[in-house]
Amino acid sequence: MTNNQSILITGGAGYIGSHVVKLLLENSNSDITVIDNLSTGFKSTIDELKKIRDFDFIYADLSNWDEIKGVFKAKQFDAIIHFAASIIVPESVKEPLKYYLNNTANTTNLVKLAVEYKVKKFIFSSTAAVYGEPTIKEIGDGIDENFKTEPINPYGQSKLFSERIIQDTAKANPDFKYVIFRYFNVAGASPDLTIGQKTKNATHLIKVAAETTVGKRDKMFIFGDDYPTKDGTGVRDYIHVMDLADAHIKGLEYLEKNESDIFNVGYGKGASVKEVIETMKKVTGIDFKVETAQRRLGDPAILIAKNDKIINKMGWKPKYDSLETICKTAYEWEKRFNEQAE
């Protein structure tokens, strides 16, 4: 575990960022600073994390470049873990400039400040959306990091632009090193249920299924049952949020002795929409209403990661590699979160 470092985490009040903060607070003595504008993150999550031990929380927006520069002037950082971003695909199609400004321009400024203030390690939260809409034939037994990058929406494009900016900066500045993580489908919650996914108007399948299970929604939808898959529904690689968080800690350790690189983060196996719904019903013992609707634009039939690289090069070992575990923690968190809100 990374110790004695000063680490800046952008978006640390959000879903994935908060789980990384939790692991760092519990397992290292690193000095943590979180920046979040609380647009999708929550102050209550920060308050929960501060029960572990205290850390600096700065309420700020990355678009306020002067204010962010002031943070770097006030404190020297050894590493940045950059989560803060807009992530809703349909919204990115309707509001592309929001995505290019928030995701690409703000990342560019953050990278500029990292170089200017001699921050040597940069961990970037990217996405499998950079791979676009591959066909089943192209996917084969999974997508590796060398697969062509052809995003089909501004969200994926904004992340790919950011990747290139980070890579080009590292080429020009030998002391600046990065790890880029391309996430597949993240779900679940911390097993102790202190933090989890609070996203409003969630669109992710397992979160939506959990909300339906506890009665937050009266039904949920399967978007398309005519895909060329085993049961006609889309297949995705689901990863537990704690395993994803652990990958970020491994990423910091990796950069101590290794060169910059890009890694897929997934389990290397897929589950269909119908399988996820059946698993949620099985682990909760609750039947809920499911209807079929039309396909959503830009949803590939299958998206599965090849994860050999992160396992072999980084020594990453998933601990929660089970659809049952993912669904159960998502449900237990939703149940608790629902009770807290009442």
C-alpha positions in Angstrom: 0.0 0.0 0.0 1.2 3.5 -0.9 2.4 5.3 2.2 3.7 8.8 3.1 2.5 10.4 -0.1 0.5 13.5 -0.6 -2.4 12.5 -3.0 -4.9 14.7 -4.7 -8.2 13.0 -5.6 -10.6 14.9 -7.9 -14.2 13.7 -7.6 -13.5 11.9 -4.3 -17.1 12.5 -3.1 -18.4 10.5 -6.0 -19.1 6.8 -6.4 -15.8 5.3 -7.5 -13.6 8.1 -6.0 -15.0 7.6 -2.5 -14.2 3.9 -2.5 -10.6 4.7 -3.5 -10.4 7.4 -0.7 -11.8 4.8 1.8 -9.0 2.3 0.9 -6.3 4.9 1.1 -7.6 6.2 4.5 -7.9 2.7 5.9 -4.6 1.1 4.6 -2.1 3.9 4.3 -0.9 7.0 6.1 -0.9 9.1 2.9 -2.0 12.7 3.2 -5.3 12.9 1.2 -6.9 15.9 -0.4 -10.2 15.7 -2.1 -11.6 18.2 -4.6 -15.3 17.9 -5.5 -18.0 20.3 -6.7 -20.7 17.9 -5.3 -22.5 18.0 -8.6 -22.8 14.2 -8.5 -20.8 13.5 -5.3 -22.2 14.0 -1.8 -21.1 15.8 1.3 -22.6 13.0 3.4 -20.1 10.6 1.8 -17.2 12.9 2.8 -18.6 13.1 6.3 -18.7 9.3 6.4 -15.1 9.0 5.1 -13.9 11.4 7.7 -15.0 9.0 10.4 -12.1 6.8 9.3 -9.5 9.7 9.7 -9.5 13.3 8.8 -8.4 14.6 5.4 -8.6 17.9 3.5 -11.8 18.4 1.5 -12.0 21.3 -0.9 -15.4 22.3 -2.4 -14.4 23.5 -5.8 -15.1 23.1 -9.5 -12.2 22.1 -11.8 -13.5 24.7 -14.3 -12.3 27.5 -11.9 -8.7 27.2 -13.1 -7.4 30.0 -10.9 -8.9 28.4 -7.7 -7.4 25.0 -8.7 -4.0 26.6 -9.3 -4.3 28.0 -5.8 -4.6 24.5 -4.4 -1.4 23.5 -6.1 0.4 26.6 -4.8 -0.7 25.8 -1.3 0.3 22.1 -1.2 2.8 19.9 -3.0 1.3 16.7 -4.3 3.1 13.4 -5.2 0.2 12.0 -7.1 -3.2 12.9 -8.6 -6.0 10.4 -9.1 -8.5 12.1 -11.5 -12.1 10.9 -11.4 -14.1 14.1 -11.7 -16.0 14.0 -15.0 -19.5 14.0 -16.6 -20.4 10.4 -17.5 -23.9 10.2 -18.9 -23.7 9.0 -22.6 -27.1 10.3 -23.8 -26.5 13.6 -22.2 -23.2 13.9 -24.0 -24.9 13.5 -27.3 -27.3 16.3 -26.4 -24.7 18.5 -24.7 -21.4 17.7 -26.3 -19.7 21.0 -25.3 -20.4 20.3 -21.6 -18.4 17.0 -22.0 -15.5 18.5 -23.9 -15.2 21.4 -21.4 -15.7 19.4 -18.2 -13.9 16.2 -19.2 -11.3 17.3 -21.8 -10.5 21.0 -21.0 -10.5 20.6 -17.2 -8.3 17.4 -17.5 -5.9 19.4 -19.7 -5.6 22.1 -17.1 -5.1 19.6 -14.4 -2.3 17.9 -16.4 -0.7 21.3 -17.0 -0.7 22.1 -13.3 0.7 18.6 -12.5 3.7 19.3 -14.8 4.1 22.9 -13.6 4.1 21.9 -9.9 6.2 18.7 -10.5 3.5 16.1 -9.7 5.1 12.9 -10.9 2.2 10.4 -10.9 -1.2 10.8 -12.6 -3.9 8.1 -12.5 -6.7 8.7 -15.0 -10.2 7.3 -14.9 -11.1 6.5 -18.5 -13.7 4.2 -20.0 -14.4 1.2 -22.3 -16.5 3.7 -24.3 -13.2 4.7 -26.1 -13.6 1.3 -27.9 -16.9 2.4 -29.5 -19.3 -0.1 -30.9 -17.3 -3.3 -31.7 -19.0 -6.2 -33.5 -19.2 -9.6 -31.9 -16.7 -10.9 -34.5 -14.2 -8.1 -33.6 -14.6 -8.8 -29.8 -13.9 -12.5 -30.0 -13.0 -13.5 -26.4 -12.6 -9.9 -25.2 -11.1 -6.5 -26.0 -7.5 -5.9 -25.1 -5.8 -2.5 -24.7 -4.6 -2.5 -28.3 -8.1 -2.7 -29.7 -9.0 0.2 -32.1 -10.4 3.3 -30.3 -13.4 4.6 -32.2 -15.8 6.3 -29.7 -19.3 6.7 -31.0 -20.4 9.5 -28.6 -18.9 12.7 -27.1 -18.5 11.1 -23.7 -16.1 8.4 -25.1 -14.5 10.9 -27.4 -13.9 13.4 -24.5 -12.1 10.6 -22.5 -10.0 9.5 -25.5 -8.9 13.1 -26.1 -7.9 13.3 -22.5 -5.9 10.0 -22.8 -4.0 11.5 -25.8 -3.3 14.7 -23.9 -1.9 12.7 -20.9 0.2 10.5 -23.2 1.6 13.4 -25.2 2.5 15.3 -22.0 4.3 12.3 -20.6 6.4 12.0 -23.8 7.4 15.6 -23.5 8.0 15.5 -19.7 10.0 12.4 -18.6 9.3 13.0 -14.9 5.5 12.9 -15.5 4.1 9.3 -15.5 0.6 8.0 -15.8 -1.7 5.0 -15.5 -4.9 5.2 -17.6 -7.6 2.8 -16.5 -10.4 1.9 -19.0 -13.3 0.9 -16.8 -15.9 -1.6 -17.8 -19.2 -1.8 -15.9 -18.8 -0.9 -12.3 -21.3 -1.8 -9.6 -21.8 -2.9 -6.0 -20.9 -1.2 -2.8 -18.4 -1.4 0.1 -19.2 -4.6 1.9 -19.4 -2.7 5.3 -22.1 -0.6 3.6 -20.7 2.7 4.9 -20.5 4.0 1.3 -22.1 3.1 -2.0 -23.6 4.5 -5.2 -26.0 7.4 -4.5 -26.3 8.5 -8.1 -29.5 10.3 -8.8 -31.4 9.2 -11.9 -29.1 6.2 -12.3 -28.8 4.5 -15.7 -26.5 1.6 -14.8 -28.3 -1.8 -14.8 -27.3 -3.2 -11.4 -28.1 0.1 -9.6 -31.5 0.3 -11.4 -32.2 -3.3 -10.5 -31.4 -2.7 -6.9 -33.6 0.4 -6.8 -36.5 -1.6 -8.3 -35.9 -4.3 -5.7 -36.3 -1.9 -2.8 -39.3 -0.2 -4.4 -37.7 3.1 -5.5 -38.9 2.2 -9.0 -42.1 0.3 -9.8 -40.5 -1.5 -12.7 -37.4 -1.6 -14.8 -36.7 -2.1 -18.5 -34.6 -4.4 -20.7 -33.5 -2.3 -23.6 -33.6 -4.7 -26.5 -34.0 -8.5 -26.4 -33.1 -9.1 -30.1 -29.3 -8.9 -29.9 -27.2 -11.7 -31.4 -26.4 -13.1 -27.9 -27.3 -16.3 -26.0 -30.6 -14.8 -24.7 -31.0 -11.8 -26.9 -29.9 -9.2 -24.3 -26.7 -7.2 -24.1 -23.7 -8.8 -22.4 -21.3 -6.7 -20.2 -18.3 -7.2 -18.0 -19.4 -6.2 -14.5 -16.7 -5.4 -11.9 -17.2 -4.7 -8.2 -16.3 -1.2 -7.2 -13.9 -2.3 -4.4 -11.9 -4.3 -6.9 -11.8 -1.3 -9.2 -10.7 0.9 -6.2 -8.0 -1.6 -5.4 -6.7 -1.3 -9.0 -6.1 2.5 -8.4 -3.9 1.7 -5.3 -2.0 -0.8 -7.4 -1.6 1.8 -10.1 0.1 4.2 -7.6 2.5 1.4 -6.5 3.1 0.4 -10.1 4.4 3.8 -11.1 7.1 3.7 -8.4 9.2 1.4 -10.5 7.4 1.1 -13.9 6.7 3.2 -17.0 3.4 4.7 -17.9 0.7 2.4 -19.4 -2.9 1.8 -20.1 -5.0 -1.0 -18.5 -8.4 -2.4 -18.9 -10.2 -3.0 -15.6 -12.7 -5.8 -15.8 -13.1 -9.5 -14.9 -12.8 -10.8 -18.5 -16.2 -12.4 -18.5 -19.7 -11.2 -19.3 -23.2 -11.5 -18.0 -26.4 -10.7 -20.0 -29.0 -8.2 -18.8 -31.4 -11.1 -18.2 -28.7 -12.9 -16.1 -28.1 -9.8 -14.0 -31.9 -9.5 -13.3 -32.3 -13.1 -12.5 -29.2 -13.0 -10.2 -30.7 -9.9 -8.4 -34.0 -11.7 -7.9 -32.2 -14.8 -6.6 -29.9 -13.1 -4.1 -32.7 -10.9 -2.7 -35.6 -13.3 -2.9 -37.6 -10.5 -4.3 -39.5 -10.7 -7.6 -39.9 -7.3 -9.4 -41.5 -6.1 -12.5 -39.4 -6.1 -15.7 -40.6 -4.9 -19.2 -38.9 -5.0 -22.5 -38.3 -1.8 -24.5 -36.5 -0.8 -27.7 -32.7 -0.9 -27.9 -30.9 2.3 -26.8 -28.8 4.0 -29.5 -25.2 3.0 -29.4 -25.4 0.0 -27.1 -23.1 -2.7 -28.4 -24.3 -6.3 -28.1 -21.2 -7.4 -26.1 -18.5 -5.6 -24.3 -16.0 -7.8 -22.3 -12.5 -6.9 -21.2 -9.3 -8.8 -21.6 -7.7 -8.3 -18.3 -4.4 -10.3 -18.7 -2.3 -7.1 -18.7 -3.4 -5.7 -15.4 -3.2 -9.1 -13.7 0.2 -9.9 -15.1 1.9 -6.5 -15.1 0.3 -4.9 -12.0 -0.4 -8.0 -9.9 -4.0 -7.1 -9.5 -6.1 -9.8 -7.9 -9.9 -9.3 -7.7 -11.5 -10.2 -4.4 -15.2 -9.8 -5.3 -15.3 -11.5 -8.7 -18.9 -12.8 -8.4 -22.1 -11.4 -9.9 -23.9 -12.6 -6.8 -21.6 -10.6 -4.6 -21.9 -7.5 -6.8 -25.7 -7.7 -6.8 -26.0 -8.5 -3.1 -23.8 -5.5 -2.0 -25.7 -3.2 -4.4 -29.0 -4.4 -3.0 -27.9 -4.2 0.7 -26.5 -0.7 0.1 -29.7 0.4 -1.7 -31.8 -0.9 1.2 -29.7 0.9 3.7 -29.5 4.1 1.6 -33.3 3.9 1.2 -33.8 3.7 4.9 -31.5 6.6 5.6 -33.4 8.8 3.1 -36.8 8.1 4.7 
